Amino acid sequence: MREVLGTLTIGQAPRPDVTPIIDRFVPERVRRIHRGVLDRLSYGEIERRYLAEAGEAALVTRLQDGRVVDLSRERVQEGAQEAVYSLDKDGCDVILILCTGTFEGLRSGRAWLVEPDRVIPPLVAGLLGRRQLGVIVPIASQIETEREKWRPLAGAPLFDTASPYSDGPETLLATGERLRTQGAEAVLLDCIGFTERHRAALTPLGVPVLLSNAIAAKAVAELFGG
């Protein structure tokens, strides 16, 4: 391998909240190419092409100017596919999708394509066995649209919402406490935008807190020899 990692966010690259986690686990020798579906687009272009309309399955991201946007999952997948092909042509050996949302049919050419929604659920299922999982998603509509990916679990997870972009640590902790009260024995932060500071905010729960982007970064690191 030439050892080139491509990362693809559904928003704008680079992601200063996520890249430190990738850098923590992926060897320094691996060259990085960071790309985003919304790179070089004005807000007006983003609005016309990708903003979710009422009733559409949505994914959330934050733009580099700080604005948080809900994107149409179906339409952003079209942009993501174009970007994957572009990263592939640029010589990436591995392409990591920086989104935990579900994409159907996304594909690459020669590069290994790592999609968190395919990696994280079976891994978490193996870790938890028959224990109860609580899942925190950023927007309420994802409770239904993303439920299917958790079929590998022994039992249905508990869901609640908190945004990594607009909610503070007190709100996040209150969300975790509701899940813990309902019986959650571990909590997964199911959005790439959640970081170590969000995990730290949930320390008082006294249960394992799993961070999606850390799981994905560790998996990618294995493809580069750890």
N, C-alpha and C positions, 0 to 999 in steps of 0.2 A: 504493500500500500504506500501511496505517496503521503498518506496521513493528512488529509484535508477534511475538516468538519464544516458542513454548512448548517446553519440554523435558520429556520424560517418561522417568523412570527406572523400572526394574522394581522398585526398592527404595523408599526413602523420600527425599523431597526436602526441602531442596536437597541437592545433592551437593557438599560443600566441596572434594573432590578434583578434580572435573571442571569446575565452574563457572569457575575461573580460566582454564582453557584456552579455554572458550567466550568469556569476556570478552576474551581476548587477540586474538581474530580477528574476532568479530562487532562491528560498530560500536556505540559507546556510545549512540547515539541510539535504538537498537532496544530497546523495552521487553521485559523478560523475565517469563515466567510459568513457574515451576518446579513440577512435580508428580510424584508417585510413586504407583505402583500400590498400595504398602503404607502410604500416608499414613494416619495416625489409626487404624491397626489395632494392637491389642495383639499380643504375641508369640503368645498362645494362638490368636487369630484367624488370624494368619499361618500358624501350624502347621496349623490345621484346613483352611484354604482353599487354601494354595499350596505348602507344603513338598513337595519331590519324594519320591516313594516309590521303593522298589527297582525298577530297570529302567526308570524313566521318564527321558525326555530332560530334562536339568536345565540351569538357568542360575544363576549365582552372583552374589550381591550382598552388600553390607554394610549393616546397619541403622545408624541414628543412634546407637544405644547401643554400637556396635562389634561386635556379633555378626555373624558371617558365615553366610549361609543359602543352601542349594541349593533353588531353586524349580522346580516343575514347569513346563516350557516351555509345555505345552498349556494348563494352567490359568491361568498368568500372562498368556498372550495374551488370554484372555477379559477379565481386568481391564484390560489395556493398551488393548483396543478401547474399553471404556467411558470410560477416561481420555482417549483421543484425541478422542472425540466431545465430551467435556466441554471440552477445550481449544479445540476448534473453535468451540463455542458461546460461549466466552469471548472470541472475537475474534482468535485467533492467525492470523497470515498464514502462518507456517511452523511446523511441529511436528517437532522432532528427537527421535528415539528414542535414549535413552542406553543402548543395549545393542547388542552386535555379534552376538547370537544371531539365528537365522533365524526369522522369523515369516511364515506364509503367509496371505495374504488380509487383512492389516491395511489399513484404509482410513480416510480422512477425508472431510469434506464439502468446504468451500471452501478449507481450508488446504492448502498444499503439505506433503506428508508425506515426511520424509527418513529413510530406514531405512539405517543403516550397512552392514548385510549386503548391500544392493543397490548401494551406492555404492563401497565399499572394494575388493571383489574385482576388478571390471573396471579400476578405476584402477590398482591394484597390478599387474595383469597387463600393462597398457600400459607402466608404468614399467620392469618387469623384463624384458620380452621373453622370451628363452629362459633367463634366469638362474634359479638355484635359490632358491626361497623357503623360509625356515624360519618356522614359525608357533608361537608360544607361547600356549597356552590355559590357563585357570585350573584346570580339572578334567579328569581323564583321559577321562571319558565323552564330552566334547565333541569329542574327536578323530574319533569316528565320526559323531556326530549333526550336526556342523557341516562335515563333509568336502565335502558336495555343493556348498556355496556357492563352493568354490574351482575349479569347473570352467572358469572363464574363463582360468585359468593355462595356459601352454604345457605344463607338466608338473606332476605331483602335488607338493604341498608336503611338506616334512618337518615333523613335529609333535613337540612336547614340552610338558611342563606345568610351570607355576609360578604361584602365586597372588599377585595384587597386594595381597591383604589379609592374608595370613598368612606369606608367605615373605620373607626378608630379601634384601638385595642380593647376598650371596654365593651364595645358592641360585639366584637369577635368573641371575647370571653363569655359574654352572656349567651351567645349562640352555642358555643361549646358546652356551656353548663346545661342548656336545655337538652342537648343531645345526651349528655352524661346522665341527666335525671331520667331520661327515657330508656336508659340501659346501654348506651354506647360504651364499649370496652376499649375502643381505639377511635381516633378521629382522623379522617383524611381531608386535607385542604385541596379541593379539586379544582384548581385553577393555576395556571402557570404564574400568574401575578402574585400569588402568595409566596412569601420569602421567609427567611429564618426569623425575622422579627415577629412575623405572625405566629410562627411555631412557638416562639418564646412567650408570646402573650397567652398561650393556652397551657403553659406549664402548670398553673394551679389546678388544672383538671385532674392531674395525677394519673393520666392514662397516656399510652403512646400516641403521639401526634405525627402523622405521616405527611411529608411534603412532596407533592407531585413532581415538581421540577428537580428536586434532589434525586428522586427515584429514577427519573428519566436520564439525568446526567450520569449517574452511576452505571446505568445500563449501557449508555454510549461509551463510557470509559472502558468497559470490558471489550468492546470491539477494537479499541486501540491498545489493548494489552494492559489495561489498568493504570 
